[in-house]
Amino acid sequence: MEDDVHIKKPGPTRGSRSTQQAPTLVLSETTEPELRLDYSQDQSTEILHRPHHCTSVSADSSGRLTRPHSSRSDLTHCTRPHRGPPPETPPEPPPEPPGSPRPPAAAAAAESQCETGYTTGDTGNEQTQDLSLQLLSQYSVILSEDQRRRYKRDFDSELCRYKSVCSEMDHISDQLHKLSRELDTLQPSSYKYQGVADEYNRLKDLKKTEDYQAKKKQCREMRQKLFHIKRLVKNYDQGMC
């Protein structure tokens, strides 16, 4: 569950000896899982999860980010008690076939993060029972090469849709992470801090809209469908060996 974090602009203090100061607390926010795109030799891709990003923000008792007030004129401004996300250990990619070219590091970093492979990699084990029954009725056990080819066409079509939806969601999550890191470098009393924080809150609100939540659900269902087809293909190929 994501924490609602908003920013409110502080009111002016009365006099230089005001002792009011907004209480602060540290909230932890978990962004959407981010996925990375990695093409294999047969132009398929592999679905991998990237670890969640954890972002801390300073908030008052109402859950909104605030600029701290000086309790006395001789005190310096409080800095935002926020630390950037901890270093992440990227997941190991699946073994590449011998002779397959490695993508440049810069290109790999810029790739999208929601992927699946048609015949390789993880087959996914998080299908819900209802969706599993629906997929079994739509895609039964593969018994012939013609059936395998038909499943592959459906897989390729669904994969394109899946990447498109995930790309939109990834962009929002990436922007939130970027803004959070930028807030760490700014003084909470500065006008630039307030502008960046306003944009951060706008994107947080966007992730709570019905449209975003519908895309999130759609992405999860498409991912399960891709894993289901891939599992059937894998079982068929193993039986032919």
N, C-alpha and C positions, 0 to 999 in steps of 0.2 A: 504493500500500500504506500503510495507516495504521499509525502507530507506536503500540506499546503503552505507555501512560503510566499509571503507578499511583503512589499516594502511600503511603508507610509512615511511621508515626509514629516520630520519633527517640527513642532511648534516652536516659536521663539521663546527663549528663556527670559525670566524677569530678573534683571539686575545681574551683577557680576558675582553675587554670593549665593545664587540659587543652589540648593543641594539636591534637586531632583535629578535623577539619572535613570534612563530606561533600563530595566533589568534585561539581561541578555541570557540566552541559552543557546546551546549548539544542537541543531537538528541534523539528522542524517537523511539524505535523500537517495533513493535508488532509482537510477534511470533505466530505461528500457534496455533489454539485452541487445547487444549489438552483434551483428553477424558479419562475417568476412567472406568475400567471393574469391574462389580459387579454382581456375579451370584445370581439368585434368587432360590427358592426352586425347580422349575421345570427345573433347569439347563439352563434356559434362562438368558439373560443379559439385562442390561438397558443402553441406550445411555444417557450420561450426558455430558454437556460442562463444562470445567474448565475455569475460567476467564483468560483472556489474561495476559501474563507476559509483563511488560514494562521494557525495559532495556535502560539505558542512556550510551552514550559513548562520549568521547572527540574526536572532529574531527577538522581538519583545514578547510579552505575555499573550498577545493576540495572534502570534505566529507570523508577523510581518517584519521584514528586514527594516532596520532603523539606523539612522545616524546617531551615535552616542552624543549626549550633551556634556559639556564640561560642568563639573560640580562647583568649581571655583575658577576665578579668572586666572589664577596662577598655575592651574593644572593644564597639562598638555592634553590634546584630543586622544580619546581611546581609539585604539586600532581594532579593526574587525577581527574577532577571535575565530579565525578560519584557517584551516590548513587544506592544502590541495589534496586531491585524491592520491592514495598510496600508489607506488609503482606497481604496474601490472605485469604479470608473466603471461605473454601471449600463448595460446594453445598451440601445441605442436601440429603442423600440417600432416596430412596422411602421406605415406611413402609415395614418391613419384616413380612412374615406370622408368626403366633404364632408357637413357637417351632423351628424355623429355626436357625441354628447355626450362630454365628457372626464370620467372619474371623478375625485372629489376626491383630493387627494394623500394624505390619511390613509387613505382606503379603498384606494387603489392599493398603499400600503405594507403593508397588512394582508392583501392577497390572497395566495393560494397561489402556488406557483412552478412547477408542472408543467403545461404547457399545450400545446395544439396547435390549429390552425385547420383547418376543413374544406376551405376553398378558397383560403386566403391564407397567406403567410409561407413560412418555410423548409420544404423537403420532406424534409430529413434524408438523409444519405448514409452513415450508419454501420451499415447492416444487415449482419449476418453472412451468409455465403453459404448456409448451411443454412436459416436462417430465411427468407431471400429466396426460396428455392425453394419452401418451404412456403407462404409467403404468395401466391406466383404461382399455385400450384395452387388455393388457396382463393379468391383474388380476382384474376381475369383482367382483361384489358383491357375497359373499359366500351364497350358497343356500342349501348346504348339508354337512354332516360330511366328506364324501369322498373328497369334494372340500377343506374343511378346512385342512384335513391331507396333501393334495397335496401342499397347500400353506405353510404349516409348513415345509415340506421337502425343498422347495425352500428357505424359510427363513433361515433355519439352514445352508444350503450350502452357501448362500450369506453372512451370518454373519461370517463364517470362513474366507472367502476372505477379507471381510471388516476389520477384526481384523488384518490380516497379513499386509495389506497395511498401516493401521494406525500405526502399531507398528514401521514400518520403518520410517515414518514421525515423530513419537513421539521421536524416538531415536535422530534424528538430532536436534530437538527443545530442548530436554533435555541437549544435549551437549553444545549448544549455551548458554543456561541459566547458565550452570555450569562454562563455560569459562568466561562469563561476571562477575560472582561473584568473580572468581579468579583474574581477572584484578583489581578489587577493592582493593585487598589486596597487590598488587605489586606496587613498585615504577616505574613510567613511564620511568625512566632513566635506568632501569635494563635490562639485556639481557633476563632474563626470561619473563619479560613483553612483549618484542618484539616477543618471540617465541609463547607465548599464544595468542597474538593478531593476529599473522599470521594464526594460526589454526582457530581462530574465523572468520577471513575474508574468509578463505577457505570454511567453512561451510555456510557462508552467500551467497557466490557465488554458492554453490551447490543447494541452495534453489531456485535459479533463472534459473536453467537448465530446458530444455524442459521435461526431464524425470520426474523431481520432480513435475513440474506443471501438467503433465499428471496424475500422481498419486493423486495429490490433487483434480483434477476434478473427477477422478474415485471414490475416497473416498466419495466425496459429493453426487454423483449420487447413489452409493450403499446405502448410509445412507437414502436417500429419498425413495429408493425402499423398504428398511426394514421398514421404518415408514408407508409406504402405505399398505404393507401386514399386519402389526400389527393393523392398524386402521380397516381394513376389518374384521380381526379376532375379535377384540373388539366389533364391531357392531353386528357381528353374535352371539357372546356369550351373549350380552345383550338382543338380541331378543329372545334367547332361555330361558331366565330366567322367 
